[in-house]
Amino acid sequence: MLQPQERKNSEQLFERAGKHIPGGVNSPVRAFKSVGGNPIFFSRAEGAYVFDEDDNRYIDFINSWGPMILGHGFPEVVEAVQMQAARAMSFGAPTELEIQLAETICEMTGIDMVRLVNSGTEACMSAIRLARGYTGRDKIIKFEGCYHGHGDSFLIKAGSGASTLGVPNSPGVTKGTATDTLTAPFNDLAAVEKLISENPDQIAAIITEPVAGNMGCVPPAEGYMEGLRALCDKHGIVFIMDEVMTGFRLAPGGAQERLGVEADLVCYGKVIGGGMPVGAFGGKREIFQHIAPTGPVYQAGTLSGNPLAVISGLTTLRYLQNHPEVYAHIDHMTERIEDGMREILENSKLPFTINRLGSMISIHFCENEVMDYTTASEGNNNYFKQFFHGMLNEGIYLPPSAYETWFVGNTIGESELEHTLYAAERVIEEMSA
Ligand code: PLP
């Protein structure tokens, strides 16, 4: 039996946190609800490792849910942030740094224009508003299992039976909002075509994660993204790729570059801030000119383009732009994790499916192919819970939900890989006993 670590300080902090912070956390997935147990409180981080309040050390496969692609405490980023903090923390007025970040984003991704915001949620909400303002249409299509932040329009699930109308999946989202969001299964072009034909000239945008990372990792089937692109072209629909997770991770130009499919609007977050709160949405000039103050579609932010956040993102992106070997390294390490996990699981009696694209990977404890939300839901969550807690006790910090992808950072080296696979072998052996 693997011994649970001592986490007394985390336990005490969690109890204290619950008194003034709902559920003790500032974002629900941190609460460990889907794996059981209490969240861990962290105090510091270095390279590939995070340290909790009891001084336990973990190899970090969350990396702040993606942003820390260069590892924790990356010296160039830390130094740039420190220097900027001494110079000025915020103006709420234009700075040259914002131009530099916009230029870098456009160079790396090939988009024409970009607006900085403070989170991925804001980026996606604003992109939808822009698409609606540009087309003069109200409805959007999103995909079951894709996450685009907590904006009202996205917290919608498919209606039942023959209804194509969405239903709120959180109290507080109005029925009126839900009627404008249509949902289709991921990787199902026929379902999208049906929605479009049932709602002629009413669809403003199709928004999708190009490689889904919020139902585990689910890559697009061959031709699927190209198919969405073609449908958007045919019906005058704005094609929005939500690259909050994939942007600057799958390639310098994100999924657009990796998959060779261009969107009309793109949303960014996570890596773009290098660990600080930054989001962005951007795209084609023709559409972007409709945003305020150039055009009538309103969008704003007191701290948008904040110099501290911008310098962190800019330093991170410039490093990635100048060191393409980062992408080769994280892809290679993730491939070796896949190979190692596959071998371990094949030698066990446990059902499994591993999905991977580049440095995004996830394990579902089921035998079927995982290609959408329904098939992702067939994973055995009890196995996942055991795997998650077993790995945690071995000093490996994985996302606390079967519906999240692992995020592999550039500081994962040989010893971290060895430790991870050795831990997995022990945990899977215990699970199979
Ligand atoms: N879009 C995708 C694909 C995401 O994965 C996330 C967050 O995980 C978001 C949007 C929302 O980003 P944020 O949490 O920064 O608001």
Residues whose N, C-alpha, C, O or C-beta is under 5 A from the ligand:
A	BS01	PLP	S119 G120 T121 E122 Y147 H148 G149 E209 D242 V244 M245 G269
